[in-house]
Amino acid sequence: MKDFVAERAKALTPSLTLAVDAKAKAMKAAGEDVCGFGAGEPDFDTPQHIKDAAVAALARGMTKYTPSSGTPELRQAIADKLARENGIQYKANQVIVSCGGKHSCFNVVFATCNPGDEALIPAPYWLSYPEMVKMAGARPVIIQTTDASEFKITPEQLRAAITPRTKLFILNSPSNPTGSLYTRAELEALGRVCIEKGVLVLSDEIYEKLVYDGATHHSLASFGKEFYDITVTVIGLSKGYSMTGWRLGYLAAPEPIAKAIDAIQSHSTSNPTSFAQAGAVAALNGPQDHLKAWLTKYTGRRAYMFQRLNAIPGVSCVNAKGAFYLMPNISKLGLAPMEFSKQLLGEEKVAVVPGEAFGTDKHIRLSYASSMANIEKGLDRIERFCKKRFRG
Ligand SMILES: *Cc1c(COP(=O)(O)O)cnc(C)c1O
């Protein structure tokens, strides 16, 4: 048969995580007692008042196209939110609502990267970033981090990676998969390098609400006009409001970039789901008290997992400052993460995500967006598995 598939599609790496995930799901379906640490979404329900707003919108007939970049109400609610919570002033026409934060990230890359351009991505990275860059015909350039730097890059590393072809720096703080969080001073230093070198920053702040130990999330674009001019801020409803299935995310950008993305979206997806947008208005403008209870739960699970992981011989784990993941280093156990994950699933029925998916051959990712009972049982099994393999 003739090969109809485009080079750009062939260049993509199929999600490595799917292999383990598919096996875990099949085992569960077969009635096996699987402990899952793979969850990339909150285990809480969407707050009721948000659901009610979407239902009410449906009932009053909000079932048609909206403007392709989102309803005026939602774009204004987002602009208000960014001013109120993030200290950034955007006009509603600089805000684009898309079908998830992932779609927002894709739009930014697609609207700014030319073929041959380079995009800098610190590793361990969210696995979609390099693939988005490749889809735009550009080249992902990976900057490695270590446990010792808490998975954060330095301004020197950033500077050294920049070439005349560098167009974009993809920054994700708090981070999936590492849970790392840059301080204000660290962000400012990275931003200064980008200002000096004329590099655009895609600042993926989707986990902004999930920070621990009294830490504060800062938005790069809030640091002043020079920073604002080189930053596209991406956030979304998925993580902070447990709305992953609603498919709603947004970005705010300098006007020319927002305009370019508006055009792209108008010819690809058109608007995100109309009544879901009504739910998002309620989410952003309504009470935020669900967060306190969620953060208390995440904090307890994270502390427990952190302590248990570090007590396992041969395993070490940097504590996370944000998001809902820990990334223990398993390199002393003599197994590559993919092999570790396969054996762990086969032997102990525990599903984790191997580091290769995120650009590291030393770590696995564990999500604590699951019940304490699952976490306790899973860690007993992980401990048993690792003890059998540790050779001192
Ligand atoms: C979950 C996530 C997103 C966006 O998720 P959506 O469901 O598409 O809103 C974006 N970036 C990172 C790093 C994420 O983990």
The ligand as an SDF file (V2000), in Angstrom:
LIG
                    3D

 15 15  0  0  0  0  0  0  0  0999 V2000
   -1.8550   18.7520   32.4650 C   0  0  0  0  0  0  0  0  0  0  0  0
   -0.8480   19.6350   31.8220 C   0  0  0  0  0  0  0  0  0  0  0  0
   -1.1850   20.5960   30.8540 C   0  0  0  0  0  0  0  0  0  0  0  0
   -2.5420   20.8580   30.2790 C   0  0  0  0  0  0  0  0  0  0  0  0
   -3.4970   19.9530   30.4330 O   0  0  0  0  0  0  0  0  0  0  0  0
   -4.9210   20.2120   29.7430 P   0  0  0  0  0  0  0  0  0  0  0  0
   -5.7490   19.1270   30.3040 O   0  0  0  0  0  0  0  0  0  0  0  0
   -4.7200   20.1370   28.2960 O   0  0  0  0  0  0  0  0  0  0  0  0
   -5.3750   21.5690   30.1800 O   0  0  0  0  0  0  0  0  0  0  0  0
   -0.2110   21.4270   30.3800 C   0  0  0  0  0  0  0  0  0  0  0  0
    1.0520   21.3310   30.7930 N   0  0  0  0  0  0  0  0  0  0  0  0
    1.4270   20.4260   31.7020 C   0  0  0  0  0  0  0  0  0  0  0  0
    2.8300   20.3950   32.1200 C   0  0  0  0  0  0  0  0  0  0  0  0
    0.4930   19.5350   32.2470 C   0  0  0  0  0  0  0  0  0  0  0  0
    0.8880   18.6180   33.1250 O   0  0  0  0  0  0  0  0  0  0  0  0
  1  2  1  0
  2  3  1  0
  2 14  2  0
  3  4  1  0
  3 10  2  0
  4  5  1  0
  5  6  1  0
  6  7  2  0
  6  8  1  0
  6  9  1  0
 10 11  1  0
 11 12  2  0
 12 13  1  0
 12 14  1  0
 14 15  1  0
M  END
$$$$
